[in-house]
Amino acid sequence: MTTGKRRRQIFADRKIQGTLLAHTAIYWFYCLFSVTLIAVCWIIFTKQPESSAELFTQLWLNCGPALLGSVLLLPLVLLDCLRLSSRFAGPMVRMQRVMRELAAGQTPPAFALRPGDYWTEFAENLNTVMERLRQQDPRTQTKQRPASELPGVETSESPLDLAELDFDSPFAPTVVTPLDGESTTESIYSDSSI
C-alpha cells in the first residue's frame, strides 16, 4: 500500500542514517588512501624519483585529476546514500510510532508507505494486525442484536434437552463439558487437539 506523497524530510532517523553516512565517508577515505598508496608505490618502482618533491609531482600528474574528481563526487555520493537510506529509515520510524500507539492501547488507522519505500510487506502485515485489533476492540464494534430480534429467525424459549438428540447420527453435536473452574469458552479453546 503506497501513497503518492513525496518525502520532504530525507533525514528521518539521525542515528541510523548518520552512522551510514559516516561509514560511507570512512570507506571513501580508506579507498582514496589505498589508491594513493598504491600510486606512490607504483611511481617509486617504475619511475624511481630522486626526491620526495619529484614523487609528489609525479603523483599529482598521474592521479591528481582522479583524486580531485573523487573529492568533488563525495557530496553527491553522500546525498544519494542519504536519499536511499530514507526509503528504509522513514518507513521504520513511522512503523515504530504506530507500534508505540498500539502499546499504549490505541488502535491507530491503517497507514500507507510512499512509492519506492522499503518494508512494504512488513507495513501490510502491521496493517493486518491493526485491522484484527480493531475488529476485536469492543469500542469499535457495533452491538449485535439478539437472534430473536432478527427478521425471519425463530427462537425457542425452552432449553435444549440432550436426551432428545440422536448421538449415533454422523451429524451429531459434540458436547463439551468444561473442567472445574473453567467456562465453556475456555474449555473449547484450551483443547490441545485442535
N, C-alpha and C positions, 0 to 999 in steps of 0.2 A: 504494500500500500504506500503510494508516494503522492506528494503534493507538488504543485508547480512552483512553489516558493523557492527562491534562491537564498542561500545562507548569507547574511550580511556580516556576521562576525566569524572570521576564519580561525580565531584563537579561542576555541571552545574549552579546552582543558589545558591550562598552562603547565601543569606538571608533566603530563604525557607528551604534549606537543613540544614543550620546551626541551625536554630530555631528548626527543627525537631530533630536533634541530641542533642541539649541542653535539650529539653523536655524529650527525651528518657533517658538521663543520670540523670535528676532530678527524673523521675519516678523510675528509678533503685535505686537511693539513698533513696527515700521515702519507697520503698518496703523493702530495706535492713534494714533501720532504724525501720520500723514496725515489721519486723520479729525478729530483735534483741530485741526490747522492749517486744514483746510477749514472747520470750525465757527467758528474765530476769524475767518477772512476773511469768512464769511457774516454773522457778528454785526457786524463792523466796517462792512460795506457796507449792511446792511439796517437795523440799529438805531442805528448811529452813537453808541456810548457816549462819554461825555465824559471818563472816566478809565479807567485800567487796572483799578481795583477794580471798576468797573461792568462792564467787559468780562469779568472773571473770574466775577463774579456771574451775568451772562447765560450765560456758558459753562457754569457749574455747573448752572444751572436747565434749560438746554436739553439738555446732554449728560452731566451728572453721573451719572444712573442708568445710562445705557448704558455709560459708562466703568467704573463700579463693577462692573456685571454682567460686562463682559469680563475684568476683573481676577479676579473670582471664578471665571469659567469656564476661565481659563488652566490651572490644575492638572488639571482634567478633560480638557482637550484634550491636554495633555502625557501624561497617563496612557493615554489611548486611543491616542495615537501610539506610545507605548512598547509597548503590547499588540499593536498591529498590526505593528510592526517586529519583534517577537519571532517572528512567524509566518514571516518570511523569514530573519531572522538566526539563529534557533535551528537550523533545518534545515541552514543553511550551515555552522555551527560543527560540527555532527555529521558532515556530509559531509567537511569538512576533516580531522577526526580519522580518518575511515575512509581517506582518501587518504594521510595520513601513515603509517598502518599498512600500506597497500599499498606505499608507497615503501620501507618498512623490510623488505619481503619477507614480510610476514604476509598471510594471507587471512582478513580478519575475516568474521564471519557477516553475513547479509543483515540490513538494518535497516528499520524502518518509521517513517513520519512520523506525527505526531498529526493528528487531524481538523482541517481548516481551515488546515493549514500550506501554504505555497507550495513550489515546487520539486519537486512530486511526480513529474513526468515525468523530471526530472534524477535523482532518487533511484532511480526504476525502472531507468533506463539504467545507473546506477552499480551497482545490484544485479545487472543482467545481466552487466556486465563482471566483477564479482567471481565470479559463478557460472561464467563461462567460465574464469577463472583457477583456480578450484577444480577444474574438470574437467581442466585441463592440468597441475596440480600433481601430481608423482609421489608425494608424501607422502599425498595424499588418494585416489589411485586404488587400486582393488583389482587384484591381479595377475590377468592373464588367463591362462587355461590354454591350452596349445598345442592346435591343432586335432586332433591325434591323441588327446588325452585326452577330447574331447567325444563323447558318445554318438551313434552313428549316422553319424559322419563318418569316411570312409575317406581315408587319405592315402597317397600314393605315395612311396616312398623314393628312386625313381630321379629324376634331374634331368630337367627339361624339354628335349626335343630340338627345336630350332627348325626343323629340316629336315622334321619330321613335320607341321608346321602348314600349313594352307591359307591363304595370304595373299591369294588372289583372292576369298575369301568376303566378303560385306558385314559379317560379324561377326568379321572377322579381328582378332587382337590387335595393338595398336600397340607396337612395340618402341622403347624409349627407351634410347639409349646415352649415358652420361654423358661429359662432356668430361674432359680430363686433370686430375687432382687434384680431381674433383667426384664426390660419391656419387650414386647413382641418385635418392635423395630430393631432393637439391639440384637435380639436373638437371630433375626433373619440375616442381618449384615455381619454378624460375627461368625457365621458358618464358614469354616475354612475350606470346604469342598467346592465353594462357588468360585 
